[in-house]
Amino acid sequence: MYPGEAGIDIYNLTKYTRSNQNTCINQMPCVSLGEPVERGDVLADGPSTDLGELALGQNMRVAFMPWNGYNFEDSILVSERVVQEDRFTTIHIQELACVSRDTKLGPEEITADIPNVGEAALSKLDESGIVYIGAEVTGGDILVGKVTPKGETQLTPEEKLLRAIFGEKASDVKDSSLRVPNGVSGTVIDVQVFTRDGVEKDKRALEIEEMQLKQAKKDLSEELQILEAGLFSRIRAVLVSGGVEAEKLDKLPRDRWLELGLTDEEKQNQLEQLAEQYDELKHEFEKKLEAKRRKITQGDDLAPGVLKIVKVYLAVKRRIQPGDKMAGRHGNKGVISKINPIEDMPYDENGTPVDIVLNPLGVPSRMNIGQILETHLGMAAKGIGDKINAMLKQQQEVAKLREFIQRAYDLGADVRQKVDLSTFSDDEVLRLAENLRKGMPIATPVFDGAKEAEIKELLKLGDLPTSGQITLFDGRTGEQFERPVTVGYMYMLKLNHLVDDKMHARSTGSYSLVTQQPLGGKAQFGGQRFGEMEVWALEAYGAAYTLQEMLTVKSDDVNGRTKMYKNIVDGNHQMEPGMPESFNVLLKEIRSLGINIELEDE
């Protein structure tokens, strides 16, 4: 610490922030008040760390066995307990933005006064037309009400009637509100309003501004209090060492401590230096507060033509479900096929069911045997943890705990860094045992992993069969399975390929301008491509009429589509195929080569 420095460091943690993958970044402190820390010590855990170590997944109890075809072709069977315990539940934060622009016909307006929208749809908006924080929203709900001026177009009879009743205002604007995308539901956790310099701020923007100012002032005041407390403790130490009685000093208000004079010149100099520092601290606080105020209240620098941007942040809680993708650490990925009730899962002779059932056929052909060794090693680590847990429950003396944990660490210690528990105090051994009771963390370096013999020794230490296989019973019938099954603990990860993001269906929608065929992909609300090979399949079946539909009315036969729509409305379920638009595109392309190709009339 430099002379004249406050001696207090303040670290601000990130709370519930959106990452660029739409996941949630949240930091939590992993130190407690009064705990001594050194340089390089971990103060807080991030979104994927545990006590400062990378932790991207969960330790799951897995069994390698087929189970009624539910783990055919890398599918994964998962127990309902995994869902109940929220083992793979994640929070996703989505950002949705609404931009108000200055158009030729006039500025777009963010408002709660939207034409042709019922009262129920506006129930979650405030008077500025912006959704309130904490609102539970689902697909199609309005988040930000916005109206756009529209030009004088030909009016329909209905609009003429509206004009006659409500006057001019009724139809010179159209609804262009920001709505929640289909298939998304969640809770609004934050709203930000950015207003162009020179544009008047609405009520909601002023409320947000006031709240931010209040928060900034509170944060800076807390910071000042902490720094003041540190400074006054040093002032007190100087005064007491300079001959002032501690009891009298404590009765005096803190602000008047600096008015006291000391006979010792060196102490007096120190006191003056600290008084200077105190003034500087207060001056710094005022400066910081003013800078924050200026930053919050000034207008935002927005793109040309943009008047206002409203950003809404939605938090979505996603539990694991069939269709989500999971993987281990050996490239052994798969999709969840079924969430099985706990009582139907295979269980061991103690009645402990497994969490996940994997297919053993996924191992030999791919030659990633690491996953089997990991399973055995995980089982051994859990067995040792269970024994430590039992010893803690029986409140056995620390010497026995120390001896047992030392034995576990000594296995294979000739190769690895030796852990010496004799240097640990009794309290430290108990804290270590508390951390190990759920299972002993194990690290196996890439080219220096645990040998088979070492894994067997660890299994022996945990009172487990050295084969790594145990007898399981069918959860549905209670009958024993024919042969022992490999059961253990594997580190499983949930991948960011969730079924909610991929699920998509379309009936009618947008079409490509050139070919008049439906667009593709979820983002464009597209259709499923019926490709070359699929056409071959229909041809091979001789499904001529289905094929005709696929190539005409279900694709790019514009006249056929409209006729079919009209027929369905009339209750006549007939179709009249016409000329596909892609054929016309082909004709045009051939003509562009200079070949005159024409259709002959019969």
C-alpha positions, 0 to 999 in steps of 0.5 A, spaced: 500 500 500 502 506 498 502 512 503 496 516 502 492 511 499 485 509 502 487 501 503 480 499 501 479 496 494 472 495 491 470 490 486 463 491 482 460 484 480 456 483 474 449 481 475 444 478 471 447 481 464 445 478 457 451 475 454 452 475 446 449 468 446 443 470 450 445 466 456 445 470 463 452 472 466 451 473 473 457 473 478 456 471 486 461 472 491 465 466 494 468 469 500 465 471 506 466 477 511 472 478 515 476 472 511 483 474 509 485 474 502 491 474 498 493 476 491 490 472 486 485 469 490 478 468 487 473 473 490 467 471 486 464 465 481 462 467 474 456 464 470 460 457 469 465 456 475 465 453 482 470 456 487 474 458 481 474 452 477 471 451 471 464 448 471 460 447 465 456 441 467 453 436 472 456 430 475 450 425 473 449 418 475 449 414 469 448 407 467 451 404 460 445 399 458 439 399 452 433 401 455 427 399 451 429 403 444 429 410 448 437 410 447 437 408 440 442 411 436 445 416 441 439 418 444 439 419 452 434 417 457 434 422 463 430 421 469 425 426 472 429 427 478 434 431 474 428 436 472 425 436 479 432 438 482 433 443 476 440 440 474 440 443 467 435 449 468 438 455 465 436 462 464 436 466 458 436 473 457 433 476 450 434 483 448 428 486 443 429 493 440 423 498 438 426 503 434 422 510 432 424 513 426 422 520 423 419 518 416 417 522 410 410 522 412 412 524 420 415 521 426 413 515 428 410 515 435 411 511 441 404 511 445 399 506 448 394 509 444 394 504 438 388 503 433 384 497 433 387 494 439 383 491 445 384 493 452 386 486 454 392 487 449 394 494 452 394 491 460 401 490 461 403 497 458 404 504 462 401 510 459 408 511 455 406 505 451 412 501 454 411 494 458 412 495 465 418 491 469 416 484 472 410 483 467 409 475 464 409 476 457 408 470 451 408 470 444 404 476 440 404 480 447 405 488 445 412 490 449 412 497 446 406 500 443 408 504 436 404 508 431 407 509 424 403 515 420 401 512 413 399 516 406 393 517 404 391 511 401 384 508 398 380 507 404 376 501 405 368 502 406 370 500 414 375 505 414 370 510 411 365 508 416 371 509 422 372 516 419 365 518 419 364 516 426 371 518 429 373 523 425 380 524 421 385 521 427 382 514 426 386 512 420 392 516 419 396 512 423 398 504 423 400 499 428 407 498 428 408 495 435 414 491 438 411 484 440 414 478 443 416 473 437 412 467 437 414 461 441 417 465 446 415 467 453 418 470 459 419 475 464 421 483 463 427 484 467 429 491 464 427 496 460 432 501 457 430 508 453 435 512 449 432 518 446 436 523 441 439 529 443 433 535 443 427 530 443 423 531 449 423 525 453 417 521 455 415 520 462 418 513 462 424 515 460 424 520 466 422 515 471 428 510 468 433 516 469 431 518 476 431 511 478 439 510 475 441 517 478 438 514 485 442 508 484 448 511 482 448 516 488 446 510 493 452 506 490 457 512 491 455 513 498 456 506 500 463 506 497 464 513 500 462 510 507 466 504 506 472 508 504 471 513 510 470 508 515 477 505 513 480 512 513 477 514 520 480 507 523 487 510 521 485 517 524 483 514 530 490 509 531 494 516 530 490 520 535 490 514 540 498 513 539 499 521 540 496 521 547 488 522 546 484 517 550 480 512 546 474 513 551 473 520 550 475 520 543 469 515 541 464 520 545 466 525 540 463 526 533 467 523 528 467 529 524 471 533 529 476 528 530 480 532 525 480 539 529 484 536 535 491 538 535 497 533 537 503 535 541 508 530 537 510 533 531 510 527 527 503 525 529 500 532 527 503 531 520 500 524 519 493 527 522 494 533 517 495 528 511 489 524 513 485 530 513 487 532 506 486 525 504 479 526 507 477 532 503 480 529 497 475 523 498 469 528 499 471 532 493 472 526 489 465 523 491 462 530 488 466 529 482 464 522 480 457 524 482 456 529 477 460 525 472 454 520 473 449 525 473 451 528 466 452 521 463 445 519 465 441 526 463 444 527 457 441 525 450 444 519 446 447 519 440 443 515 435 443 514 428 441 519 423 433 519 422 432 515 429 428 519 434 428 513 440 430 506 441 426 502 447 430 496 449 426 490 453 430 485 456 426 478 457 428 473 462 426 466 460 427 459 464 429 453 460 428 446 463 431 440 460 426 437 455 426 432 450 429 434 444 435 438 447 442 436 446 447 434 451 454 431 451 460 428 455 467 430 455 469 425 449 465 428 444 459 423 446 453 427 444 446 425 444 439 428 444 434 427 450 429 422 447 424 421 454 424 424 461 422 418 465 419 417 471 424 416 477 420 410 479 421 407 472 429 408 472 433 402 473 436 402 481 441 398 485 440 394 491 440 400 495 434 403 491 438 408 488 436 410 481 440 412 476 440 419 473 441 418 465 441 411 461 446 411 455 447 406 450 453 402 450 453 401 443 456 408 442 462 406 445 466 401 441 465 403 434 467 410 436 473 408 440 472 413 445 474 409 451 475 415 456 468 415 457 468 409 461 474 410 465 471 417 467 465 413 469 469 408 473 473 414 476 467 418 478 464 412 481 470 411 485 470 419 487 463 418 489 464 412 493 470 416 497 465 422 498 460 417 501 465 414 506 467 421 508 460 423 509 458 417 513 464 419 518 462 426 518 455 424 520 458 419 525 462 425 528 468 421 528 475 424 530 479 428 526 485 424 526 481 418 523 478 423 517 485 426 516 488 418 515 482 416 511 483 422 506 490 422 506 490 415 504 485 417 498 490 422 496 496 418 497 494 413 491 498 414 485 502 420 489 508 417 486 506 420 479 503 426 482 504 432 487 503 429 494 498 432 498 500 433 506 495 433 511 499 433 517 500 441 515 493 442 516 489 444 522 483 440 525 478 446 522 482 446 515 481 438 515 474 438 517 472 444 512 476 439 507 472 434 509 465 438 508 467 440 501 469 432 499 462 429 502 459 429 495 465 426 492 472 427 491 474 432 485 479 428 481 484 431 475 487 427 470 492 430 465 491 429 458 498 424 457 498 422 465 491 420 466 489 415 472 491 408 470 487 402 470 490 399 477 489 406 480 482 406 479 481 399 482 485 401 488 480 407 489 474 403 487 477 398 493 478 404 498 470 406 496 468 399 498 466 398 491 466 392 486 473 393 482 469 391 476 466 398 476 459 394 474 453 393 479 447 389 479 441 393 477 433 392 477 428 394 473 424 400 476 418 398 472 417 390 474 422 390 480 426 384 476 434 384 476 437 385 469 440 379 467 448 381 467 451 387 471 451 394 468 457 399 468 454 404 473 458 411 475 458 418 475 460 422 468 460 429 467 455 431 462 454 438 459 447 441 456 449 444 449 446 451 446 442 447 441 435 447 445 429 444 441 425 451 443 430 455 438 429 450 433 421 448 433 418 451 427 411 450 423 408 453 417 402 453 414 402 459 409 407 465 409 412 469 405 414 467 398 421 468 394 420 474 389 423 470 383 421 463 384 415 464 388 417 458 392 416 459 400 422 461 403 426 457 408 428 457 415 425 459 422 427 466 421 424 467 415 418 463 417 419 458 412 417 451 409 420 445 409 424 443 403 422 438 399 428 436 395 431 432 390 431 425 394 424 426 397 421 427 390 425 420 388 421 417 394 415 419 392 416 417 384 418 410 387 412 410 391 408 412 385 404 417 389 403 421 383 397 426 386 401 427 392 407 429 387 403 433 383 401 437 389 408 438 392 410 441 385 405 445 384 400 448 389 404 447 395 410 450 392 410 455 386 404 455 382 401 462 383 394 461 380 393 454 382 394 457 390 389 462 389 384 458 386 385 452 391 384 458 397 378 460 393 375 453 393 377 451 400 373 457 402 367 455 397 367 448 401 369 445 394 375 441 396 378 440 389 385 443 386 387 445 379 394 445 378 397 450 373 404 452 371 409 452 376 413 459 376 420 456 376 418 453 369 417 460 367 424 462 371 427 456 367 424 459 360 427 466 362 434 463 363 434 460 357 432 466 353 437 470 356 442 465 353 439 467 346 435 461 345 428 463 343 424 458 347 416 459 347 410 455 349 406 452 344 398 452 344 395 446 343 
